[in-house]
Amino acid sequence: MYRPNNSAIDDPRVLRSAMDQIAFGALVTPHAEGIEISHVPFVVREENGETILETHVARANPHWKLAGASSVVIFQGPHAYVSPSFYPSKQEHGKAVPTWAYIVVHAHGVFETFSDSAELGAHLNALTDRNEAGREEPWKVADAPAPFVAALKRGIVGMRLTVSKLEGKWKVNQHKSEQDRQGTYEGLMRSGEQGVDLAQALASFPAPLD
């Protein structure tokens, strides 16, 4: 990934936080006949100083059969159009063009598969609990009938990627002048939910997303 120095983020704590909050990524695995891509939710955790990503796919999805191959998971965070009208400097000299602001994380590594019922159960519990957190009445896997869950588990394969390289890019106009940064912040704050997330990232650069 092309990452000018002013947009590169390498702090694993920041990147783990961003991946956890985005929670959904594209698993990309090249192979002899092309490229396999699966869009899947992830559980992100740290174990003994390593970043671990866990997900699952339908057993009918051939992606899991590429276990052991080098892969990358792309987490696309908030992104938004940035208008030249956001910049006060536009009024001074007119030398301004549109751009796109975004946050992205790439996690490289090799994935392994798991299909043991207990392992799958722990993975599904972690994935569910992470996404049900904050609800008044969080749903749990145990709320569904056990035979029903057991049948569903037989239809999926777990995938676990140990990250060997982690890189992020925060392209949020952090290289602009103080005035234009403030203009970008104010403009993004008026641009909807993703714009607000980017504005906050610009204000706290290079801290993680809130």
Secondary structure, DSSP 8 states (H G I E B T S, - for coil): ----TTTEE--HHHHHHHHHHH-EEEEEEEETTEEEEEEEE-EEEEETTEEEEEEEEETT-GGGGGTTSEEEEEEEEEEEEE-GGG-THHHHH-----EEEEEEEEEEEEEEEE--HHHHHHHHHHHHHHHHTT-SS---GGGS-HHHHHHHHTTEEEEEEEEEEEEEEEESSTTS-HHHHHHHHHHHHTS-HHHHHHHHHHHHTTS---
